[in-house]
Amino acid sequence: MRKTEESPGTASGLRIAMILLGIAVTPVLLSSSSLGNQLSSSGLISVVIIGGLILAILSAITISVGEKARLPTYGIVKYAFGEQGAIAINILMAISLFGWIAVTANMFGHSVHDLLAQHGLELPVQLLVAAGCVIFVASTAFGFAVLGKVAQFAVPVIALVLCYILYVTTHTTVAAPAAITSMNTGVAVSTVVGTIIVLVATLPDFGSFVHNRKHALIAAGLTFLIAYPLLYWAGATPSAISGQGSLLGAMAVFGAVLPGALLLIFACITGNAGNMFQGTLVVSTLLTRFPKWQITIALGVLAAIVGSMDIMAWFIPFLLFLGIATPPVAGIYIADFFLYRRNGYEESVLTREPQIKVLTFVAWIIGSAVGFMTVKGLFTLTTIPSLDSILVACIAYAALSRIGDSK
């Protein structure tokens, strides 16, 4: 294990965990509400524990790969897909990350607009989206250290607001929902895992900044084994009690829309700062002539334009579709690490191996196809489509890479 404790460019497991939680809050608040009104209290607890355990195991592996390689995700996939082949994967990740930046910017603008409208102040949503993008850029353009400081401030605020929301929901008498729409346990666990699986697949981005393997495992454990299940449970509880399918809808029942809106606003800031950080890393591999701060500003401008458009109804399903293709990438670089890179990633290897590894793309397509088919219910493996695609891609790569080596 390399000793990197003294390096100013690395961070502790706790700081990495804070950043990851800041990124996770927005998708959790969006998905947990729909889960809360379809499960019993005991069922919800069981589901978030199982989902958290699965994510903790996967994240411990993916973040450790980044720690070993000292490379972000786009640098690691070069070894499995080939130096030129990895460009296609990076384009996929860039589109996905930019899409979520735009969606979150749109969500920020509408949340602030609704909050101000309640106090008699009407401002154009487009202006608020643009203001949000300025905040996201400012939180990212100055590097990883500033991103960590934003998380250190915002995550405790989010936790306090969420605790207040839980207090209000558990101490306010409301009419109980007529009946709970039952959700299959496998589908529910799949929702918990799938909500954040793209972040888990791209954890090498953060593993490359962590002090050492111990801190990498601390970050994975704190985030996904402890904090993420608690966050998901807390986000689902208002909907579980009120029967509403969204956080703001639930808080309206309890007469406390203000804390719900503030929570969403802070979640958008931390989430999009992290998205912008990862998006900048990926795009910088495609546009190598431009410094990272310029790429961050360009992403912010584009996000302000796209986020101001009324395209969310079809854009989010498109992004979810892209999300099916990302987890198999993790399965492939995990297999590649255990089979060929356990002693490290040597850059000289890239020049000796094929620039485009066709069989790796075959493994990726197989994993993505399985994920798509299990999402559509054509057949079932683990009942968690994203996990299916990771496992299948991992096995397919292990088999096909051996075939390629034997030629």
TORSENU-440989 format. One line per 3 residues: number of its first residue (from 1); for each residue x, y, z of C-alpha. Coordinates in steps of 0.2 Angstrom, whole numbers, plus 5000, padded with zeros to 4 digits. Example, Ala and Ser with C-alpha at 12.3 -4.5 7.8 and 13.67 -1.06 7.14 Angstrom:
# TORSENU-440989
1	5062,4978,5039; 5068,4995,5036
# end
This chain:
# TORSENU-440989
1	5000,5000,5000; 5007,5017,4996; 5009,5030,5010
4	5000,5045,5004; 4995,5053,5021; 5006,5068,5019
7	5001,5072,5001; 4991,5088,5000; 4981,5081,4986
10	4972,5068,4995; 4958,5067,5007; 4952,5057,5022
13	4938,5044,5021; 4926,5056,5031; 4928,5070,5019
16	4925,5059,5004; 4910,5052,5012; 4903,5069,5015
19	4905,5073,4996; 4897,5057,4991; 4882,5060,5002
22	4880,5078,4995; 4879,5070,4978; 4867,5056,4984
25	4854,5067,4992; 4846,5074,4976; 4842,5057,4968
28	4838,5049,4985; 4825,5063,4989; 4817,5060,4971
31	4816,5041,4972; 4813,5038,4991; 4796,5047,4992
34	4789,5036,4978; 4795,5021,4988; 4789,5026,5005
37	4771,5026,5001; 4772,5008,4994; 4780,4999,5008
40	4776,4996,5027; 4788,5003,5040; 4796,4986,5043
43	4797,4983,5024; 4805,4999,5021; 4819,4996,5034
46	4823,4979,5027; 4824,4986,5010; 4836,5000,5014
49	4847,4989,5024; 4848,4976,5010; 4851,4989,4997
52	4864,4998,5008; 4874,4982,5010; 4874,4978,4992
55	4880,4996,4988; 4893,4995,5002; 4901,4979,4994
58	4901,4986,4977; 4908,5004,4982; 4921,4996,4993
61	4928,4987,4977; 4926,5002,4965; 4933,5015,4976
64	4948,5004,4980; 4952,5001,4962; 4953,5020,4960
67	4964,5021,4976; 4976,5008,4969; 4976,5015,4951
70	4977,5034,4957; 4967,5037,4941; 4949,5043,4939
73	4936,5031,4930; 4940,5037,4913; 4959,5033,4915
76	4955,5016,4922; 4943,5011,4908; 4957,5014,4895
79	4965,4998,4901; 4950,4987,4898; 4943,4995,4882
82	4959,5002,4874; 4965,5019,4874; 4954,5024,4859
85	4940,5013,4864; 4938,5021,4880; 4933,5037,4871
88	4916,5030,4867; 4913,5026,4886; 4919,5043,4891
91	4906,5051,4879; 4893,5040,4886; 4897,5046,4904
94	4899,5064,4899; 4881,5064,4891; 4874,5055,4907
97	4883,5067,4919; 4878,5083,4909; 4860,5077,4908
100	4859,5075,4927; 4868,5092,4929; 4854,5100,4918
103	4840,5091,4927; 4846,5096,4944; 4848,5114,4938
106	4830,5113,4932; 4825,5106,4949; 4834,5119,4958
109	4826,5133,4948; 4808,5127,4951; 4811,5124,4970
112	4818,5141,4972; 4803,5148,4962; 4790,5139,4972
115	4798,5145,4988; 4799,5163,4983; 4781,5163,4976
118	4775,5157,4993; 4781,5174,5000; 4774,5184,4985
121	4790,5186,4975; 4789,5180,4957; 4805,5178,4947
124	4807,5169,4931; 4812,5151,4932; 4826,5153,4919
127	4834,5167,4929; 4834,5155,4945; 4841,5141,4935
130	4855,5152,4929; 4859,5158,4946; 4859,5140,4952
133	4872,5136,4939; 4883,5150,4944; 4883,5142,4962
136	4887,5125,4955; 4901,5132,4945; 4908,5141,4959
139	4908,5126,4970; 4918,5116,4957; 4929,5127,4947
142	4942,5129,4961; 4945,5111,4962; 4943,5096,4974
145	4947,5105,4990; 4933,5118,4987; 4921,5104,4983
148	4925,5096,5000; 4922,5113,5009; 4905,5115,5001
151	4901,5097,5007; 4907,5100,5024; 4895,5115,5026
154	4880,5109,5016; 4879,5091,5022; 4876,5095,5040
157	4863,5108,5036; 4854,5095,5025; 4855,5083,5040
160	4848,5096,5052; 4834,5100,5040; 4830,5082,5037
163	4829,5079,5056; 4817,5093,5058; 4806,5086,5044
166	4806,5069,5053; 4801,5078,5069; 4787,5087,5061
169	4780,5072,5051; 4781,5060,5067; 4773,5073,5079
172	4759,5080,5067; 4743,5071,5067; 4737,5068,5049
175	4724,5056,5041; 4733,5039,5037; 4733,5034,5019
178	4718,5022,5015; 4730,5008,5010; 4748,5004,5006
181	4751,5000,4988; 4762,4984,4990; 4779,4984,4981
184	4788,4968,4978; 4804,4967,4989; 4815,4964,4974
187	4809,4979,4965; 4811,4990,4980; 4829,4984,4983
190	4832,4987,4965; 4826,5005,4967; 4837,5008,4982
193	4852,5001,4973; 4848,5008,4956; 4845,5026,4962
196	4864,5028,4965; 4872,5014,4955; 4880,5026,4942
199	4889,5035,4956; 4895,5019,4963; 4902,5014,4946
202	4911,5030,4944; 4919,5030,4962; 4937,5029,4956
205	4935,5047,4953; 4935,5049,4971; 4946,5034,4976
208	4960,5042,4967; 4960,5057,4979; 4958,5047,4995
211	4973,5045,5007; 4975,5026,5006; 4965,5009,5006
214	4959,5011,5024; 4952,5028,5020; 4944,5021,5004
217	4935,5008,5014; 4930,5020,5027; 4922,5031,5014
220	4913,5017,5006; 4907,5010,5023; 4901,5027,5030
223	4892,5032,5015; 4883,5016,5009; 4882,5005,5024
226	4877,5018,5037; 4872,5035,5030; 4864,5031,5013
229	4851,5018,5021; 4847,5031,5035; 4845,5045,5021
232	4834,5034,5011; 4823,5029,5026; 4822,5048,5031
235	4817,5053,5014; 4804,5040,5012; 4796,5042,5030
238	4786,5058,5026; 4778,5050,5011; 4775,5034,5021
241	4765,5043,5034; 4756,5055,5022; 4753,5043,5007
244	4760,5057,4996; 4772,5052,4981; 4784,5067,4983
247	4793,5076,4997; 4785,5093,4994; 4768,5085,4992
250	4770,5076,5009; 4776,5092,5018; 4761,5101,5011
253	4750,5089,5021; 4760,5093,5037; 4760,5111,5033
256	4779,5113,5032; 4783,5116,5014; 4797,5128,5018
259	4809,5115,5026; 4805,5103,5012; 4810,5116,4999
262	4825,5122,5008; 4831,5103,5009; 4829,5101,4990
265	4838,5117,4987; 4853,5112,4997; 4853,5095,4990
268	4853,5102,4972; 4868,5113,4977; 4879,5098,4984
271	4873,5086,4971; 4876,5096,4956; 4893,5102,4963
274	4898,5084,4963; 4890,5080,4946; 4900,5095,4939
277	4916,5089,4946; 4914,5072,4938; 4908,5079,4922
280	4923,5091,4921; 4935,5076,4924; 4926,5066,4910
283	4925,5080,4897; 4943,5085,4900; 4948,5068,4892
286	4938,5072,4877; 4944,5091,4876; 4962,5090,4881
289	4967,5107,4875; 4956,5116,4887; 4959,5119,4906
292	4947,5111,4918; 4940,5127,4924; 4935,5133,4907
295	4926,5116,4904; 4917,5118,4921; 4911,5136,4916
298	4905,5129,4899; 4896,5115,4907; 4887,5128,4918
301	4882,5139,4904; 4875,5124,4894; 4866,5117,4909
304	4858,5134,4912; 4852,5134,4894; 4846,5116,4894
307	4839,5116,4912; 4828,5131,4907; 4819,5121,4894
310	4803,5111,4897; 4811,5095,4892; 4811,5085,4909
313	4797,5074,4904; 4807,5065,4891; 4824,5069,4897
316	4824,5060,4913; 4818,5043,4905; 4832,5045,4892
319	4845,5048,4906; 4838,5032,4916; 4841,5023,4899
322	4859,5029,4899; 4860,5023,4917; 4858,5005,4911
325	4874,5006,4901; 4885,5013,4915; 4885,4999,4928
328	4892,4986,4916; 4907,4997,4914; 4911,4995,4932
331	4909,4976,4930; 4922,4976,4917; 4935,4987,4925
334	4933,4977,4941; 4936,4960,4932; 4951,4969,4923
337	4958,4974,4940; 4957,4957,4948; 4963,4948,4932
340	4977,4959,4926; 4980,4975,4937; 4982,4969,4955
343	5000,4975,4954; 4996,4992,4947; 4992,5001,4931
346	5007,5004,4920; 5004,5017,4907; 5017,5008,4895
349	5004,4994,4894; 4992,5005,4884; 5004,5007,4869
352	5007,4988,4868; 4989,4983,4868; 4976,4986,4855
355	4969,5004,4854; 4951,4997,4853; 4947,4980,4862
358	4932,4974,4852; 4929,4959,4864; 4927,4971,4879
361	4914,4980,4869; 4905,4964,4866; 4905,4960,4885
364	4899,4978,4888; 4885,4976,4876; 4880,4959,4883
367	4879,4967,4901; 4869,4981,4895; 4857,4970,4885
370	4854,4959,4901; 4851,4975,4911; 4839,4982,4899
373	4830,4965,4897; 4828,4963,4916; 4822,4981,4918
376	4808,4976,4905; 4804,4960,4915; 4809,4948,4901
379	4818,4937,4913; 4825,4939,4931; 4842,4935,4938
382	4845,4944,4955; 4829,4954,4954; 4841,4970,4953
385	4844,4974,4935; 4859,4985,4938; 4867,4971,4948
388	4863,4959,4934; 4872,4970,4921; 4887,4972,4932
391	4889,4953,4936; 4885,4948,4918; 4898,4960,4911
394	4911,4955,4924; 4909,4937,4919; 4908,4940,4900
397	4924,4951,4901; 4933,4938,4911; 4929,4924,4898
400	4931,4935,4882; 4948,4943,4888; 4955,4926,4891
403	4949,4921,4873; 4958,4937,4866; 4974,4932,4876
406	4974,4915,4869; 4975,4921,4851
# end
